[in-house]
Amino acid sequence: MPKDWSGNQNSIYKTLGASNHTEGERQSDDYYATEPKAAELLLEQEDFHHTIWECACGEGHLAKVFEAHGHEVIATDLIYRGYGDPEPLDFLKDTLDDFEGDIITNPPYKYAQEFVQKALESVKVGRKVAMFLKLQFLEGKARKELFQKTPPPNRLCFKFKTAVCYERRI
């Protein structure tokens, strides 16, 4: 049985952005699902394009919420977990031609910066990128250049995970 936000003994720590696991206990491919309530809260705070690309969709926990709210969702992932496009798509290497919508996902944390950068490159000017991240993402020295080029917004959401929502300006 796959572990997810509802069945993991450490789920409260993941939800809070904390971690009490060792490298040996990490989920395969850094897969940790986000509680669907986080997507509900994000949609209460932000308006998004009708089309959303959920590029690390996992089992569809977030994508199903967006669909329930009337969005057309393009759901892809590096590993097919029974939801979305069964053809694996490596978001960091591939893209969708002529994509017009917004990107919202919970990226694998070890690739969070790369996901933010790739997402900002993949959306058109005026479109949004929302990433569910640990609060620690905002602290890293390694992200100084990213934040100078694309400062994080001065509004962040939630009690479940931090949602950083960017709008592509150039």
N, C-alpha and C positions, 0 to 999 in steps of 0.2 A: 504494500500500500504506500503510495507516495506521500511524503510529508508536505504539508502546506501550512498556511497561517492558522488553520483551525486544529491541526492535529500534532503540532510540534511542541514538545515539552519546553522548548525555549522561546515559543512564539511571543510571549509578553516582552522578552528582551529584544527580539528583532523589531517588534512594533515600536518600541521606545527608542530604537536606534542603538541599543547597547548590544553587547555580545558576550556570551560566556562559553563559547565553543573554542576548541583548539583546531589547528589546521586539519588534523585527522578526522574531525567530526563535521567538517564543512560539507555542505550539499554539493553534489556533482554540478559542475559548471557554474558555481556560485548562484544557484537557483533558490531564491527565497520569495515566496509569493507575498503580495501585499493584500491586506484585508480590503475587501470591496468597499467598505465604509469610507476609506480614504478617497476613492474616486467620487463617491457621493459628495463628500465635503469639498473636494476640488471644484466640482461642477456648481456648487453653491457660491463659490468665490469668483470663478472666472467663466467667461463665455468663450466657446471654442467653435471653430469652423465645423460645418456639417460632417466633413470627412476627417477622421482621426486615424493616424497610423500608430498602432500599438506594436512596436518593433521588438519587444522582448515579452511576448504575450503569455508565455508559460501555459497554464491551464485555462487562461481566459478570465481570471478573477476581475481584472480591471475592465477589459474589453466588453464583457457582458453588461457591466453597469453603463458604459457609454452607449451600447446598443439599446438598452432599456430606456435611455433618455433620448432616443431618436437619432443618434449619430450613426453614420455609415462607418464601420470600423474595418480597417485593413489590419489583420492580425498575423504577424510573422514572428519567427523565432529561429535561433540557431539549432535548437533541438525541438522536434515535434513532440508535444506532450498531450496530444489528443484534442487540441483546440487550434483554430486558425488554419492557415495554409499548411498543408502537410509537407510541402516542399521547403526544406530548411533554407533560411536566408540569414547570412552573416551581415548584420546591420553595419558593422564597421568596415566591411569590404564592398557591399552591394548597396544599391539604392533603387528607388522606384522612379522610373522615367516620368517626367511631367507631373510630379506629385503636387497637388494644390492645397492640401489641408494642413492640419496641425499634428504634431507628434507628442504623444503622452506615453510614458512608460516608467517602470521601475527597473532601471538597468542593473546588470551585475555590478556590485559596488567597486570591484577591482578595476572595472573599465568605465566608471562613472564619468570621468572627465572626457574620455574619448567619445562616449555616447553623447554628451552635451555638445561637444564640438561638431561631431558628425551630424547631429540633429539640426543644429543651427545652419550648417551648410546645406542641408537637405530641404529646408522649407524656404518658401519665397518671402520676400520683404513683406512685413505686416502680419505674417503668420506666427503662431506661438509654438513654443516647446515647453512642456512641463515634465519635470523629472521628480520622481519620488526618491529622495535621498536621505541618508543619515545627516543630521545636523553638522557632523564633523566635516562634511564636504566643504562647508564654507570657511573652514579654518586652515586648510592646507596651503603651505608655501608653494607647493608644486603647481597650484592653480592661479598663482599671481598673474601670469600673462593672460590666461583666460579671462580673469576678472577685470583686468585693465582694458582688454579689448571689448568684452561683453560683461559689464558689471551685473551682478545678480540684482534682481528687483528689490525694492525696499518693502515688499510685502511677501510674506511667506506664510504658509498655512500649516496648520493642524497639530492635533495631538497624537496622530498615529505615526506619521513620518513627516519630514519636512518636504513640502512640494515647492520646488523652485520653478517658477514660470517665467520664461524669457519671451521677448518678442523680437523677431529679427528686424533690425532697422536698416541694415545696408547689405 
